[in-house]
Amino acid sequence: MESSSSEAPRTIERLHTLSTDLDAFGELLTGARPVAGSGGLPTLASWYATAQGLSATALALLLNTAEQPYAHTIMSGHHAVESLGQLVKISSDITAHVMGAVAVAAEYHRVDGLPDPATGRLSAQPSVHRWALGEHLDSAVALIKPARSACHDAAGFTETAGLREATRAAEPAPVPELNLTELRLLRLIADDPVLLAADRRNVRRIWTGSGERISTTTVDSLTDKNLIRLDASGSLAAGQRLRVTDQGRRVLDASGKPGTPADSSPAVAQQAAPAGTAGPSKVNPAQHRALHLIGTSTVMYVQWPRKRPTVDTGSPERISTRTVDALQVRRLIGWDVSTAPHEGQRLLLTAAGREALLRLGPAPEPVVPAPARRTGPAPAR
């Protein structure tokens, strides 16, 4: 369907053409004195077909205009529909009067064919003009002017509605208001890969490269506000990336740089401060060793649907999922979301994780597992 901005000028042009055709039809009927009877039926039938075509054109314009967006969102569009409705009614009345003239001509064809009272013979009398037939045509002519007036009214309202819609479309959409959580998530989606995955039970999970946890409620809120969209190029089971829309980028541009919220009140500034800036994160030796491995080697985090996750270090050394969760909660590590969870996602140090590793110094040596104790009787000497 073509845009309503290009449809409005076409509707106006068709209305002006219809007004010209109505004027020409009125001149044709003015002063016309067709004969009553079968001799005048061909002429009257052609006039009726013309009137019916004009009425059908008016109805088509009404239906087309009623489908345009400006007919529902702009008051001038409402008036245009109303004027077109009046045009349809008047043009239908014109058609009805011409049809009335056709009926009168057919009636007098029967009257002129009555037997002669003197001779009793049945012979057609010469068709003459009847005043009843002329009254119908004069009534049709009288409605031409109101029909043309309705055409001009509808054209004027359509032009105003089209201009206002074009002006409204050129104006940028209002920027929606976001809370701090939504704004932080919008910045995260714009800067880092964020994936939305769902299993067979339609349980959704958000994967972020920074390791930050995101609720699906916040994602749904941004989606409803047309600030983010889902890239459907991949499968939902493997994860589909969230991307910022043009409207979302306008919101980011209007909000300023991260860390400088528009509301500089102490309460908002305190809420906007990252939790990790309150002080250094305390880690135990196992977590320290895990940070060292993640920073110096390839450590993969693998999780299949409905199975417990595993951590693969590529060496005999092990890292527990509890340690990984603890580092992720402290925002010291994240994972690469370019691959699906069941394929394995590499664990990565965040900026806070690298700072913590530098502050902690050399990592402790790996704990060598103790040999298994022998069970059973002692060997004979």
DOKELUM-194490 format. One record per residue (C-alpha): x, y, z; residue in one letter. Coordinates in steps of 0.02 Angstrom, whole numbers, plus 50000, padded with zeros to 5 digits. Last residue first. Layout:
BEGIN
XYZa
...
END
This chain:
BEGIN
528304711552683r
526504707552647a
525464721952579p
524304730452705a
522524724452703p
521184734652613g
521094752752560t
522434763252483r
522234781952502r
522024791752341a
523444803552307p
523154821452365a
522594833752231p
523944846552189v
523284863752231v
523794875852097p
525094888552151e
524424905052213p
524204919152088a
525484932952084p
524834950152133g
523144953852209l
523084971652143r
523484966651966l
522144952951971l
520874965052045a
521214977851909e
521004964551776r
519364958751854g
518684976551866a
519024978951680a
518134962551647t
519074946251629l
518424933951501l
517624916751509l
517454908451339r
515744902051292q
515484883751252g
514454876051114e
512984872851232h
513014891251285p
512954897451104a
514414906851030t
514704925551007s
514204927451189v
515984928751256d
515874927751444w
516034939151594g
517234940551740i
517574952051888l
515784957851901r
515714952752086r
514234941452042v
515264934251899q
516714930152014l
515554921052136a
514684911851994d
516344905951924v
516914899852095t
515284890352119r
515494882951945t
517084875052008s
518744877851922i
519834862651887r
521664860251842e
521974845351729p
522114857251582s
520984864451449g
520084874451583t
518344867251548d
516974873351664v
515334863751672t
513514868951682p
512204857151754r
510974850251629k
509194855051582r
509784863651423p
511664861751396w
512914873051481q
514744875451441v
515914888751513y
517604888451426m
519284893751498v
520634898351373t
522224903651459s
523084918451543t
521644929251608g
520444915151646i
521824905351732l
522364920051840h
520564924351887l
520304906051936a
521844906452047r
521194921852137h
519484913452155q
520304898252235a
521384909352345p
519874919052412n
519254935152337v
518824951752416k
518194964852294s
519024981752313p
517904996152367g
516255005152332a
516645006052146t
515974988452110g
514184993352148a
514165005552005p
513595023352051a
511915027451972a
510955024952133q
512065037152228q
511955049752087a
510065048352088v
509945051752274a
511235065752269p
510255075252132s
511135076651966s
509625071751861d
510245071351682a
511375056651722p
513245058651699t
513955041051724g
513705036451545p
513765051351428k
512205061151382g
510405055551398s
509855063651234a
511105053751131d
510595037651217l
508755041251186v
509095045151004r
510035028750993r
508505019651059g
507395027750928q
508595021750793d
508455004150864t
509714996050982v
510114977750950r
509794961951050l
510694946650984r
509804930150960q
510354914951060g
510734896851014a
508964891351055a
508244907150978l
509024903050811s
510004916050717g
509554930250597s
508114935450710a
509004950950777d
507864956050920l
507424974350937r
507814988351058i
507085005651092l
505345002351024n
504555006551194k
503834988851204d
505574981951172t
506334992351312l
505014985951434s
505234967951376d
507104968951407v
506814975951580t
505624961751620t
506864949151550t
508024953651693s
509844957251658i
511364950451748r
513034958051706e
514334945651643g
515144958551530s
514774948651372g
512954947151418t
511804932051406w
509954934351443i
508874919151479r
507134914451423r
506164899051475v
505154894251322n
505024876151380r
506084871051232r
507454883151285d
507564901851256a
509034913151219a
509214932151216l
510964938051177l
511884954051227v
513474958851133p
514224974551210d
514134993451180d
512344997051122a
511594982951226i
512514989351380l
511945007251350r
510135001451339l
510374991051497l
511025006251592r
509545016751531l
508285003351582e
509045001651756t
509155020551781l
507325023451737n
506815028151563l
505715042051494e
505205040451313p
505935052651184v
504535060451084p
504515055350900a
505455066750784p
504415078850679e
504385075150493a
502925063150513a
501895076550600r
502215088950460t
501725076050329a
500145071850428e
499695090250441r
499925092850255l
498875077550211g
497475082650330a
497395100150258t
497345093550079e
496015080750124t
494935094150207f
495035105050053g
494665090849932a
493175085150035a
492455102650037d
492725104649850h
491845088349811c
490405092449931a
490155108849838s
490115099349673r
488735088149741a
487755103149809p
487835111049633k
487305095249541i
485785092249651l
484655104449556a
485065095349392v
484375079049462a
482775087749517s
482585095149342d
482785077649267l
481435070449379h
480245084949342e
480535082949155g
479865065149156l
478305070549249a
478035084449121w
477925072148977r
478795074748811h
477975066048665v
478045048448597s
476955046248443p
475575033648481q
475885014948467a
474435005448389s
473134993848463l
471484995348364r
469844997648454g
469245009548318t
468515023548420a
469315020848591p
471055017348515d
471845003048608p
473205007348737l
475015008348675g
475325026248726d
475005021548908v
476225006948901r
477635017748829h
477095030648955y
477665019149096e
479355015649015a
479695034349000a
479185037049181v
480345022949239a
481815030449144v
481445047449223a
481455039249395g
483145031549353m
483785049149321v
483085054249490h
483905039349578a
485595043149499t
485515060949563i
485045054349735d
486555042649731s
487655057649687s
486955066849838i
487235052149956k
489005048749896v
489455067149910l
488785067650088q
489895052950133g
491365061650049l
491065076750159s
491055065850316e
492665056950265v
493515073750236a
492905080150404h
493715065350493h
495325068550398g
495285086750452s
495205080350632m
496825070850614i
497185053250682t
495845042350602h
495655049050425a
497495053750430y
497935035250433p
497095031950264q
495795018150251e
494295030050259a
495025039550111t
494955024049999n
493165019750049l
492545037550017l
493475039049852l
492715022649792a
490965028749840l
491195044949742a
491775035149590t
490265023649602a
489095038749606s
489905046049450l
489735029249361g
487895027949409q
487565045249341a
488385040549176t
487405024249165a
485785033649199y
486175046049062w
486465031648940s
484795023848992a
483895040448966l
484525041648788t
484105023548748p
482375024848833l
481765040348739g
480955031448592g
480165018348703s
479035031248784g
479245048848845a
480255060348733v
481855068348795p
481775086748840r
483505092348892a
483545110148960g
484905106149085t
485325087649078l
486925089348979l
487455104849076e
487255094849237g
488325080749168f
489705093049123a
489675100149299d
489715082749375l
491205078249266d
492145093749324t
491785089549507s
492385071749479l
494015078149405t
494275089549556h
493945074849671l
495155063849574r
496535076849594e
496205078349781i
496295059549801t
497955058849709r
498655072749817p
498135062949975a
498845046149918e
500665051849915s
500665056750100s
499545041650137s
500965029950093s
500655017249957e
500005000050000m
END
